[in-house]
Amino acid sequence: MAGRTVTDSAGRTWTCVPAMVASSDETGPMGKDVVLTCSTPSVVEPARVTVGWQWQTMSDNGLARIVSLASPVPRQ
């Protein structure tokens, strides 16, 4: 699964990649939530968010809003 890069309303550019989770389910990720790890240079700790399995097709603004709300305080 590929990652995505989105820009939030504060102008921070976030790079999000899915966390690798081993699963014994043959059906794969369809219908299962995905945990993303999103990072940006201005925040020390990456934000971890859980999104729906079709997260790659959601709008950039929607994903950026979710990440921004979950992000730790930016470093100064």
C-alpha positions, 0 to 999 in steps of 0.5 A: 500500500502506498502512502500519501502526502497532504497539506493541512490548513496550517500549511504543514505537509504531512506524509502518511503511510499505513502501519504494517500489520500482519493478518491471517485473514485471507480477505485482506484489508477490504472493509478493515480500518487502517492505522496511518503514521503521519509525519511532518518536519515541524512536529517531533512525534508522528501522528497516528490516526485510524481511517477507513479502508478506502483512505486512499480515495478520501479528499486531501482536505479531509485526510489533512484535517484528521491528521491535524486534529490528532497531531502533537504540538508543533515544535518551536 
